[in-house]
Amino acid sequence: MDSAASSTVTAGEPENSASQRGLLRTVWDFTFRMVLRYIKNSYKNDPFRTFLEVCLIGFIIWYITKQKYNIGNNEIVLSEKEIDELVEEWNPEPLVPELTDIEREMLDRSVLIDGPNGTKVHLASGSNSKPVLNFSSYNFLGFTDSPDLEDRAIDTLRKYGVGSCGPPGFYGTLDVHMELEKQVAAFIGHSAAILYSQAFTTTLSVIPCFSKRGDIIVADESVCFAVQQAITLSRSKVYWFKHNDMDDLERVLSDVNKQLAGSAKKTFGGRKLALKRKFIVTEGLFHNTGDIAPLDAIVDLKHRYKFRLILDESYSFGILGKRGAGLTDHFSIDPHEVDLLIGSLCYGIGASGGFCCADKDLVEHQRLSGLGYCFSASMPGILAVAAADAIQSLEANPEKFLVSLHENTILLRNLLKRITGLQIDGASDSPIIHIRLSPDALVRMKRSGGAWTKTDMDRVLNELSDEALKDGVLLIPAKYVDDHEHILPNSSIRICVSGAHTRKEIEKCAHAVKSAVNRVASRKR
């Protein structure tokens, strides 16, 4: 019985194998015919396609069959001695490039003030213990060393302590912060305001908060470094117009609108592309030039070409206008014409931090999306109170501060214009004055090696500031981040006029500059 069963299995095996071979032959036949039919049809309709597919199949076969690179076969085994030798010979590249000679000179010449800042300061360096006149700080209204603000700040320090130790959105907001926001908005005449703890990060936060990738920014080519960095962080499409040139601004705005009109007809997936936000960005009082932006013409162009306006008033707030409320006050323009008005509390006001005035919904948006507001500790209460007191003093008696500042500015500019070989830049009523050696003066100065370079100019200006310091006047050459400036300004000495300077001190400054120019020029001849 067992033998019968085994014979049945043995007889069935050839039948199964035969059926399997038949099935495979049928599948192969069918596949071959389908492929052949596909090749004939494709070659008939598109012979290039057949050629391309054959090349692709050949490449796949070559790639699969080629010899693979095996990193394990190339491993080099080093002895401990060889490893130690390689470690000793290794010289890592520096994190930053080495300082140039002029950069080293500037660092060595850095001024260190011993004691409080103000119109007169004591320097920690040098053998001269007498105070020197300070024409380098942005103490435009004299609030930095105001005795009244100092007394109130001491009382505030005892009540609120040194710092808030927390972002405004969590547990860093104090009652004095909210009161200062209302005070700033009311003083400027805008709907609402938001405070930032640092002036530089105010601009870096506001512009990227509203202008994003794909949006349009049309900016003045001479805006300060903070505005340049904010524009970069926004990742928007940037168009630059010539400094304070309204004709060129109108040309750029017109070109941008034409480009957008053409792209508005395009669609993506059957849908029209989203509208891009468009901004004009400029400064009120330009830090790098001392010029004042023509706000009336900019507002007119803003409406004509349907752009929004972002105005950085870091250096004009507290300085320009009959009340010191900034550029809108200077031109008697409704502050609501400026969509985002950025200001600083650490220059004219003499405290610290910055603010942004805008409509209420734009301000509230910054409380959730402004990086400098959300992730930086809030302004210390002592500085908020100092800023509030300074604004209150300015609002109560603007003539006391602004008239003296204006008179000192006009006086110093007139005295400097009389100096032979000196070039004076900036608006006539700007307390930021840039002075340079005139081209004629440079021609008269002998220099071996050809034309004057920026390094040569920097060295001459350093000599001028050193000579002025010998006469008791502190002047500092303007410094820039050369490799990151959109347009690197020409070398200059930036003079900052204060309303707290007396007429005698203004005259002394002009005399020191004149003596310095004469002494440096005589050595170069």
C-alpha positions in Angstrom: 0.0 0.0 0.0 2.9 2.3 0.8 4.5 1.5 -2.5 1.3 2.4 -4.4 1.1 5.8 -2.7 4.7 6.5 -3.5 4.2 5.6 -7.1 1.2 7.9 -7.3 3.3 10.9 -6.0 6.1 10.1 -8.3 3.8 9.9 -11.3 2.2 13.2 -10.3 5.4 15.2 -10.1 6.1 15.4 -13.9 2.5 16.5 -14.5 2.8 19.4 -12.0 6.2 20.5 -13.4 4.8 20.3 -16.9 1.8 22.5 -16.0 4.1 25.0 -14.3 6.4 25.2 -17.4 3.3 25.7 -19.6 2.1 28.5 -17.4 5.5 30.3 -17.4 5.7 29.9 -21.2 2.3 31.4 -21.6 3.2 34.4 -19.3 6.5 34.9 -21.1 4.7 34.7 -24.5 2.1 37.3 -23.5 4.7 39.6 -22.0 7.0 39.4 -25.0 4.1 40.1 -27.4 3.0 43.1 -25.3 6.5 44.5 -25.2 7.0 43.9 -28.9 3.7 45.6 -29.7 4.6 48.5 -27.4 8.0 48.9 -29.1 6.4 48.8 -32.6 3.8 51.3 -31.8 6.1 53.7 -29.9 8.7 53.5 -32.7 6.0 54.1 -35.3 4.6 57.1 -33.4 7.7 58.4 -31.6 11.1 56.7 -32.5 13.0 59.2 -30.3 11.1 58.0 -27.3 12.2 54.4 -28.1 15.8 55.4 -28.3 15.6 57.3 -25.1 14.0 54.4 -23.2 16.7 52.0 -24.5 19.4 54.4 -23.3 17.7 54.6 -19.9 17.5 50.8 -19.6 21.1 50.5 -20.6 22.1 53.0 -18.0 20.1 51.2 -15.3 21.8 47.9 -16.2 25.3 49.6 -16.2 24.6 51.3 -12.8 23.4 48.1 -11.2 26.3 46.0 -12.4 29.2 48.5 -12.0 31.6 48.2 -9.1 30.5 50.1 -6.0 32.8 52.4 -4.0 33.4 50.9 -0.6 34.8 53.2 2.0 35.8 50.3 4.2 38.4 49.1 1.6 40.2 52.5 1.6 40.4 52.9 5.4 43.9 54.0 6.5 45.0 52.8 9.9 47.2 55.3 11.7 49.4 54.6 14.7 49.1 56.6 17.9 52.3 58.4 17.1 51.0 59.4 13.6 47.8 60.6 15.2 49.6 62.8 17.7 51.8 64.3 14.9 48.8 65.2 12.9 47.1 66.8 15.9 50.2 68.9 16.6 50.4 70.0 13.0 46.7 70.9 12.7 46.2 74.7 12.6 42.4 75.6 12.7 41.2 78.5 10.7 40.2 81.5 12.8 36.5 82.2 13.5 37.0 85.8 12.4 39.5 87.3 10.0 42.5 89.0 11.4 42.2 92.7 12.0 43.6 95.1 9.5 46.1 97.8 10.5 43.4 100.5 10.4 41.0 98.3 12.4 43.6 97.8 15.0 44.3 101.5 15.1 40.6 102.3 15.6 40.4 99.8 18.5 43.5 101.2 20.1 41.9 104.7 19.8 38.6 103.7 21.4 37.4 106.2 23.9 36.6 105.1 27.5 34.5 107.5 29.5 35.0 107.4 33.3 31.8 108.4 35.0 28.4 109.5 33.7 27.9 110.6 30.1 26.8 114.2 29.2 27.9 117.4 27.5 31.2 117.2 29.6 32.9 113.9 30.3 36.0 112.5 32.0 38.1 110.1 29.9 39.6 107.0 31.6 42.5 107.1 29.1 45.2 109.8 28.9 46.9 111.8 31.5 44.6 114.8 31.2 42.2 114.7 34.2 40.2 117.7 33.1 36.7 117.1 31.6 36.4 117.5 27.8 33.4 118.7 25.8 31.4 115.8 24.4 30.3 116.3 20.8 30.0 112.6 20.0 27.0 111.4 22.0 23.4 111.6 20.8 22.5 113.7 23.8 20.6 116.2 21.6 18.3 117.7 24.3 20.6 117.2 27.4 18.4 114.7 29.1 21.3 112.3 29.6 22.7 114.2 32.6 19.5 116.0 33.7 19.5 116.3 37.5 15.7 116.2 37.6 15.5 112.9 35.7 18.2 111.5 37.9 16.4 112.1 41.1 13.2 110.6 39.8 15.1 107.6 38.5 16.6 106.9 41.9 13.1 106.7 43.4 11.9 104.4 40.6 14.9 102.1 41.2 13.9 101.6 44.8 10.3 100.8 43.8 10.7 98.6 40.6 14.3 97.3 41.0 16.9 97.0 38.3 15.2 95.0 35.6 12.1 93.1 34.7 13.8 89.7 34.0 11.1 88.6 31.6 9.5 89.3 28.1 6.6 91.7 28.0 4.2 89.0 26.8 4.8 86.8 29.9 5.6 88.5 33.2 7.8 91.5 32.2 5.1 94.2 31.7 4.9 96.8 34.4 2.3 99.6 34.8 4.9 102.2 33.8 5.3 100.4 30.4 1.6 100.7 29.6 1.5 104.3 30.7 4.5 105.1 28.5 2.9 103.5 25.5 -0.1 105.7 25.9 2.0 108.7 26.5 4.1 108.1 23.3 1.0 107.5 21.1 -0.7 110.7 22.5 2.5 112.8 22.1 3.0 111.8 18.4 -0.8 111.8 17.7 -1.1 108.2 16.5 -3.7 105.5 17.5 -1.5 103.3 19.6 2.1 102.4 20.4 4.2 99.4 21.5 7.5 99.5 23.5 10.6 97.5 22.7 13.5 97.2 25.1 16.2 98.1 22.6 16.2 100.7 19.9 18.2 98.6 17.4 16.0 95.5 17.7 12.9 97.7 17.3 13.6 98.2 13.6 14.8 94.6 13.3 11.5 93.4 14.6 8.9 95.8 13.1 9.9 95.5 9.4 10.1 91.7 9.2 6.9 91.5 11.2 4.9 92.9 8.3 7.0 92.5 5.2 7.6 88.8 4.3 9.1 86.8 1.6 7.7 87.8 -1.8 6.6 91.2 -0.6 8.0 94.5 -2.0 10.2 97.0 -0.2 11.3 100.3 -1.9 14.0 101.8 0.3 16.3 104.8 0.3 19.8 103.7 -0.5 21.3 105.7 2.5 19.2 104.2 5.3 21.2 103.3 8.4 22.6 99.8 9.2 19.6 98.8 11.5 17.1 99.4 8.7 19.4 97.6 6.2 19.5 94.5 8.4 15.8 94.6 9.0 15.1 94.6 5.3 17.5 91.7 4.9 15.7 89.7 7.7 12.4 90.3 6.0 13.5 88.4 2.9 11.4 90.7 0.8 12.2 91.8 -2.8 14.1 95.1 -2.4 14.3 98.0 -4.8 16.6 100.9 -3.8 16.1 104.5 -4.9 18.6 107.3 -4.9 19.0 109.1 -1.6 16.2 111.7 -1.1 15.6 111.7 -4.9 11.8 111.9 -5.3 12.0 111.6 -9.1 14.0 108.4 -8.8 11.5 107.1 -6.1 8.6 107.8 -8.4 10.4 105.9 -11.2 11.0 102.9 -9.0 7.4 102.9 -7.7 6.1 103.1 -11.3 8.3 100.2 -12.5 7.3 98.0 -9.5 3.6 98.6 -10.2 4.1 97.7 -13.9 5.8 94.5 -13.0 3.1 93.6 -10.5 0.4 94.4 -13.1 1.9 91.9 -15.4 2.3 89.1 -12.8 -1.3 89.7 -11.6 -2.6 88.0 -14.8 -0.7 84.8 -14.0 -2.4 81.9 -12.2 -1.2 78.9 -10.3 -3.4 75.9 -10.3 -6.3 77.9 -11.7 -6.0 80.5 -9.0 -4.7 84.0 -9.2 -1.4 84.6 -7.3 -1.8 86.4 -4.0 -1.3 90.1 -3.9 2.0 91.3 -2.7 2.3 93.9 0.1 4.3 97.0 -0.9 6.2 99.3 1.4 8.3 102.5 1.1 11.0 102.5 3.8 13.0 105.6 4.8 14.5 107.5 7.7 13.3 110.7 9.2 16.7 112.1 10.1 19.4 110.1 8.3 22.1 108.9 10.6 24.7 108.4 7.8 24.2 111.8 6.1 22.4 114.2 8.5 19.8 114.8 5.8 16.0 115.1 6.4 13.6 113.0 4.3 11.0 115.1 2.3 8.0 113.4 4.0 5.4 115.5 2.2 6.5 114.3 -1.2 6.9 110.7 0.0 3.3 110.7 1.4 2.0 112.0 -2.0 3.8 109.3 -3.9 2.6 106.7 -1.4 -1.0 107.5 -2.2 -0.5 107.9 -5.9 1.1 104.4 -6.3 -0.7 102.7 -3.4 2.2 101.8 -1.2 2.4 101.6 2.6 5.0 103.8 4.4 7.4 102.6 7.1 9.3 105.6 8.7 12.2 105.2 11.0 12.4 108.2 13.3 15.1 106.9 15.6 17.1 110.1 15.3 14.3 112.6 14.6 12.0 111.8 17.4 12.3 114.5 20.1 14.4 116.6 17.7 12.4 117.8 14.7 9.1 119.7 14.7 7.7 122.5 16.8 6.9 120.1 19.6 9.7 117.7 19.0 7.3 115.0 17.8 9.4 114.1 14.8 9.1 114.3 11.1 5.3 114.4 10.9 5.4 117.4 13.3 8.2 119.0 11.2 6.0 118.9 8.0 2.7 119.3 9.8 1.4 116.0 8.4 -1.1 113.7 10.1 0.8 110.9 11.8 -1.8 108.4 10.5 -0.3 108.9 7.0 2.6 106.9 8.2 1.5 103.2 8.5 4.4 102.2 10.8 6.3 104.9 12.6 9.4 103.6 14.4 11.2 105.6 17.0 13.9 105.5 19.6 13.9 106.6 23.3 17.7 106.4 23.7 18.9 109.4 21.6 16.8 112.6 21.9 15.0 111.4 25.0 18.1 110.1 26.8 16.6 106.8 28.1 16.7 103.5 26.3 14.5 101.3 24.1 12.3 102.0 21.1 8.7 102.1 20.1 6.4 101.7 17.1 3.3 103.8 16.5 0.5 102.5 14.3 -3.1 101.6 14.2 -4.3 99.5 17.1 -4.6 96.2 15.1 -1.0 96.6 13.8 0.3 97.2 17.3 -1.6 94.2 18.7 -0.2 92.0 15.8 3.4 92.9 17.0 2.6 91.7 20.5 2.2 88.2 19.0 4.7 88.3 16.1 7.3 91.0 16.9 10.4 88.9 17.7 12.1 91.7 19.7 8.9 92.1 21.8 8.2 88.4 22.3 11.6 87.1 23.1 13.5 90.0 24.8 13.3 91.1 28.4 11.2 94.2 28.7 12.6 97.6 29.3 13.6 98.2 33.0 11.1 100.3 34.9 13.7 103.0 35.7 14.3 103.7 32.0 10.5 103.7 31.3 10.0 106.4 33.9 13.0 108.4 32.7 11.6 108.3 29.2 8.2 109.4 30.4 9.6 112.2 32.4 11.7 113.4 29.5 8.7 113.4 27.1 6.6 115.2 29.7 9.3 117.9 30.1 9.6 118.3 26.3 5.8 118.5 25.9 5.4 121.0 28.7 8.2 123.4 27.5 9.4 122.6 24.0 11.0 126.0 23.5 13.3 125.4 26.4 14.9 122.4 24.6 14.2 122.8 20.9 15.1 126.5 20.5 18.5 126.1 22.1 19.2 123.0 20.0 18.2 124.8 16.8 20.3 127.9 17.7 23.3 125.7 18.6 23.0 123.8 15.3 22.8 126.9 13.1 25.7 128.5 15.0 28.1 125.5 14.7 27.2 124.9 11.1 28.0 128.6 10.2 31.3 128.5 12.1 32.4 125.3 10.5 31.6 126.6 7.0 34.2 129.3 7.5 37.0 126.8 8.0 39.0 126.4 4.8 39.5 122.9 3.6 36.4 121.5 5.3 33.3 120.0 3.8 30.0 120.2 5.8 27.2 117.7 5.1 23.6 117.4 6.3 20.5 119.5 6.4 20.7 123.0 7.8 18.6 122.2 10.8 20.0 118.8 11.5 22.0 118.4 14.8 23.9 115.5 13.1 26.8 117.1 11.2 29.2 115.2 9.1 32.5 116.9 8.4 35.1 115.8 5.8 38.2 117.2 4.3 37.3 118.9 1.0 38.8 117.6 -2.3 40.9 120.8 -2.6 42.4 120.2 0.8 43.2 116.6 -0.1 44.9 117.8 -3.3 47.1 120.2 -1.3 48.1 117.4 1.1 51.0 115.3 -0.2 50.5 111.6 -0.2 53.0 109.1 -1.6 51.5 106.1 -3.4 48.8 107.7 -5.6 45.2 108.5 -4.9 43.6 108.7 -1.5 42.1 105.5 -0.3 39.5 105.0 2.4 42.2 103.8 4.8 44.1 107.0 4.2 41.0 109.1 4.9 40.3 107.2 8.1 43.8 107.8 9.3 43.6 111.5 8.6 40.3 111.8 10.4 41.8 109.9 13.3 44.5 112.5 13.5 41.9 115.3 13.3 40.0 113.8 16.3 43.3 113.4 18.2 44.2 117.0 17.6 40.8 118.2 18.7 41.0 116.2 21.9 44.2 118.0 22.7 42.1 121.2 22.7 39.5 119.6 25.0 36.9 118.6 22.5 35.8 114.9 22.0 35.1 114.1 18.3 34.8 110.6 17.0 35.1 109.5 13.3 31.9 107.7 12.1 32.3 104.0 12.1 30.5 101.5 9.8 30.4 97.8 9.2 32.2 98.1 5.9 31.5 94.7 4.4 27.8 94.8 5.2 26.7 98.3 4.3 24.5 98.6 1.2 26.4 101.7 0.2 29.5 102.4 2.3 29.4 106.2 3.3 32.5 108.3 2.8 34.7 108.6 5.8 33.7 111.5 8.1 33.6 112.8 11.6 30.1 112.8 13.0 29.4 115.8 15.2 26.3 115.7 17.4 25.1 119.0 18.7 23.2 119.3 22.0 20.8 121.9 23.2 22.6 121.8 26.5 25.8 123.1 25.0 26.5 126.8 25.7 27.4 129.3 23.0 31.0 129.4 24.3 31.2 125.6 24.1 30.0 125.7 20.5 32.6 128.3 19.6 35.3 126.2 21.3 34.3 123.1 19.3 34.6 125.1 16.0 37.9 126.5 17.1 39.2 123.0 17.9 38.2 121.7 14.5 39.8 124.6 12.7 43.1 124.2 14.7 43.1 120.4 14.1 42.6 120.9 10.3 45.4 123.4 10.1 47.8 121.3 12.1 47.1 118.1 10.2 47.3 119.9 6.8 50.6 121.5 7.7 52.1 118.1 8.5 50.9 116.6 5.2 52.4 119.3 3.0 
